[in-house]
Amino acid sequence: MRITSPAHLDEISIQLKAQLEKWEGSIAVCGGTACIASGCSAVKKAVEEELQKRGLFERIRLLVTGCHGFCQQGPIVVVRPGDIFYCKVQPEWIGEIVEKTVLGGETITKFLYRDPQKKRRIPKEKNIPFYSAQKRLILELNPFIDPLDIRDYIAHDGYKALVKALFQMTPQEIVEEVKKSGLRGRGGGGFPTGRKWESAVKAKGERKWVICNADEGDPGAFMDEAILEGNPHLVVEGMIIGARAVGANGGFVYVRNEYPNALWKISTAVEQAREWGFLGENILGSGFNFDIRINRGGGAFVCGESTALMASLEGKVGEPRAKYIHTVEHGYHNEPSVLNNVETWANVPFIIMKGWEAFKKLGTETSPGTKIFSMVGKVNNTGLVEVPMGMPLRKLVEEIGGGAPKGGRIKAVQTGGPSGGCLPESLLDLPIDFDALTEAGSMMGSGGIIVMDYDTCMVDVAQYFIRFLRSESCGKCTPCREGLAEMDRILTAITEGNGALDDIEYLEELGKWMKEASLCALGTTAPNPVLSTIRYFRDEYLAHIIDGICPAGVCKELIEYRIKAEKCTGCTACLKVCPVGAVKGKRKEVHTIDTALCIKCGACYEACKFGAIVR
């Protein structure tokens, strides 16, 4: 099938909508990476076998979708009509689900999500607190389409925004629409997208390029992955519109190689878009030519930086270059290049189709639209969320995320990935926007949210991220290369009980110079974990240095496990799990710990049910 005109697309879209309406119902199995890890493949197979056995393949559609977002509850199955949401589904449940829900219209209460706050079961996805507080523009279609089938995307009005951009708008009008929308880059920098495109239009060069940065390397982040896995054609459509706006005829999607599922989905989408006439020559009969190539990243975190990514595309070592050379003028092969991340491109079709006013209504004046976050760590509801900009962090973490597990207290939230800052619980009422987070010493970044409770040592957290960034630094510039190594050395001394008071001031001075003198954003933002933890959790640094203790009981060199005699029941649970025989005692007698033998693994602490072991 090759679509040759807007009228032809309308005709095909109507036909495909009609085909979808013929199904009596559907069983949507979430096929996102988290659900794959929790066993959705076995669930899918069980659905296939059950439908086959009952002769229902012509009546009930099996739909394997992208990520539904509520990763904590996978595998997820949604039965339609009715939008009945079943979670943590086991293959052996499928027979009952088909019998009672698909054929009988009955909701099986025991398979529904249970709200831990109100102690009740909730049948529909939209009524679950995790979903009800969200506003989904980009992730809206994830639960409803097969990401490997372009027909599903077209049946849901896919590529209609492209038609509008090609036949009803000039390139200048496209740029102006994006500019008026206030869309800011979702990859971390927050630069106004329309201004970047406007600069590219003015840039001189025989060829121009558009590039999608899908090299998502932040620990705990999977926003771009979920978009590519769930609705890859949305990104392809956004890139074609962007190419039309700036006058580009070639494009790249630079995908992290550690994302095999996303790589498969976006590669398939590009192939299908080419076959159906949305890529290649004379797109939809408009006379516009544009095509996309897929490139796999080499596993370097620094290649998420724009100039390093372009160097990698050229087959060179992925190293950044000086920022006074702008990529919109001298990018890939020294030609004008527009680079935006996955989420930024995915916003473009909505803006073109609905208008800049509809986008601007969401979010804040300086940060309009929605933002996708991956929420992980010490929080009840881990997963992927999309919320309007400006939502307070507290609502995101406590209402959507469900707060800390087991009635614990939230100590800090890190935003912005490994180069982001750690904000204390007292600042959770901050609005989620680019400017407010930066002012507080953190940043929006690409959208990673890591929640921490009081079992977290903030000095240890700072050291973890500094070590990650040190290992991922390209080493090209001295401030980043040597600054991260020196920060690592000092933090190691502090966590081992060998720190000095002037180390804190030294870390702050190092951070200042790294921010001012590093070549790229990896180096200029790398000090954030250290500077923010010193700013908000200085007392923990002082406790390590002055008192020789780790308040959270994390830093091994500063821990000493002991048993409270008045609480010990002599149950021997701690003795049984100790790998080195450091726990001594007989059954029903008070036990002791030989500190000379203890390796401080914490196994005894975890095993004790009576709170007898302290650190």
FENHU-V332180 format. One record per backbone hydrogen bond with DSSP energy under -1.0 kcal/mol. CO is the residue of the C=O (numbers start at 0). NH is the residue of the N-H. If there is no record, write none. Layout:
CO|NH ; CO|NH
This chain:
4|8 ; 5|9 ; 6|10 ; 7|11 ; 8|12 ; 9|13 ; 10|14 ; 11|15 ; 12|16 ; 13|17 ; 14|18 ; 15|19 ; 16|20 ; 19|22 ; 24|60 ; 25|79 ; 26|62 ; 27|77 ; 28|64 ; 31|35 ; 32|36 ; 33|37 ; 34|39 ; 35|38 ; 38|42 ; 39|43 ; 40|44 ; 41|45 ; 42|46 ; 43|47 ; 44|48 ; 45|49 ; 46|50 ; 47|51 ; 48|52 ; 49|53 ; 50|55 ; 55|58 ; 55|59 ; 58|23 ; 58|24 ; 60|26 ; 62|28 ; 64|30 ; 68|70 ; 68|383 ; 69|72 ; 70|73 ; 72|87 ; 74|88 ; 75|29 ; 76|85 ; 77|27 ; 78|83 ; 79|25 ; 83|78 ; 85|76 ; 89|92 ; 90|93 ; 92|96 ; 93|97 ; 94|98 ; 95|99 ; 96|100 ; 96|101 ; 97|102 ; 99|105 ; 100|104 ; 107|110 ; 108|111 ; 110|86 ; 112|121 ; 114|118 ; 119|114 ; 122|84 ; 123|126 ; 124|127 ; 127|130 ; 127|131 ; 128|132 ; 130|133 ; 140|143 ; 140|144 ; 141|65 ; 145|148 ; 148|151 ; 149|153 ; 150|154 ; 152|157 ; 153|156 ; 156|159 ; 158|162 ; 159|163 ; 160|164 ; 161|165 ; 162|166 ; 163|167 ; 169|173 ; 170|174 ; 171|175 ; 172|176 ; 173|177 ; 174|178 ; 175|179 ; 176|180 ; 182|192 ; 190|184 ; 191|195 ; 192|196 ; 193|197 ; 194|198 ; 195|199 ; 196|200 ; 197|201 ; 198|202 ; 207|248 ; 208|337 ; 209|251 ; 210|339 ; 211|253 ; 212|341 ; 213|215 ; 213|255 ; 217|220 ; 221|225 ; 222|226 ; 223|227 ; 224|228 ; 225|229 ; 226|230 ; 230|233 ; 231|235 ; 232|236 ; 233|237 ; 234|238 ; 235|239 ; 236|240 ; 237|241 ; 238|242 ; 239|243 ; 240|244 ; 241|245 ; 242|246 ; 242|247 ; 248|290 ; 249|209 ; 250|292 ; 251|211 ; 252|294 ; 253|213 ; 254|296 ; 255|258 ; 258|262 ; 259|263 ; 260|264 ; 261|265 ; 262|266 ; 263|267 ; 264|268 ; 265|269 ; 266|270 ; 267|271 ; 268|272 ; 269|273 ; 270|274 ; 271|275 ; 272|277 ; 272|278 ; 275|2 ; 279|289 ; 281|284 ; 282|285 ; 287|282 ; 289|279 ; 290|250 ; 292|252 ; 294|254 ; 299|302 ; 300|303 ; 301|304 ; 304|308 ; 305|309 ; 306|310 ; 307|311 ; 308|312 ; 309|313 ; 310|315 ; 311|314 ; 316|318 ; 321|324 ; 325|328 ; 325|329 ; 326|336 ; 330|333 ; 331|334 ; 334|330 ; 335|208 ; 337|210 ; 339|212 ; 340|344 ; 341|345 ; 344|347 ; 346|350 ; 347|351 ; 348|352 ; 349|353 ; 350|354 ; 354|358 ; 355|359 ; 356|360 ; 358|361 ; 361|368 ; 366|363 ; 368|388 ; 370|386 ; 372|384 ; 373|448 ; 374|382 ; 375|450 ; 376|378 ; 381|71 ; 382|374 ; 384|372 ; 385|134 ; 386|370 ; 387|390 ; 390|431 ; 391|395 ; 392|396 ; 393|397 ; 394|398 ; 394|399 ; 395|400 ; 396|402 ; 400|380 ; 402|379 ; 404|407 ; 410|424 ; 411|451 ; 412|422 ; 413|449 ; 416|419 ; 420|414 ; 422|412 ; 423|426 ; 424|427 ; 426|429 ; 427|393 ; 429|392 ; 430|432 ; 431|389 ; 432|436 ; 433|437 ; 434|438 ; 435|439 ; 436|441 ; 437|440 ; 446|373 ; 447|415 ; 448|375 ; 449|413 ; 450|377 ; 451|410 ; 451|411 ; 452|455 ; 456|460 ; 457|461 ; 458|462 ; 459|463 ; 460|464 ; 461|465 ; 462|466 ; 463|467 ; 464|468 ; 465|469 ; 466|470 ; 467|471 ; 468|472 ; 476|480 ; 477|481 ; 478|482 ; 479|483 ; 480|484 ; 481|485 ; 482|486 ; 483|487 ; 484|488 ; 485|489 ; 486|490 ; 487|491 ; 488|492 ; 489|493 ; 490|494 ; 491|495 ; 492|497 ; 493|496 ; 499|502 ; 500|503 ; 501|505 ; 502|506 ; 503|507 ; 504|508 ; 505|509 ; 506|510 ; 507|511 ; 508|512 ; 509|513 ; 510|514 ; 511|515 ; 512|516 ; 513|517 ; 519|523 ; 520|524 ; 521|525 ; 524|527 ; 526|530 ; 527|531 ; 528|532 ; 529|533 ; 530|534 ; 531|535 ; 532|536 ; 536|539 ; 536|540 ; 537|541 ; 538|542 ; 539|543 ; 540|544 ; 541|545 ; 542|548 ; 549|552 ; 554|557 ; 555|558 ; 561|613 ; 563|566 ; 563|567 ; 569|587 ; 571|575 ; 572|576 ; 573|577 ; 581|593 ; 583|591 ; 585|588 ; 591|583 ; 592|594 ; 593|596 ; 593|597 ; 601|605 ; 602|606 ; 603|607 ; 611|563 ; 613|561
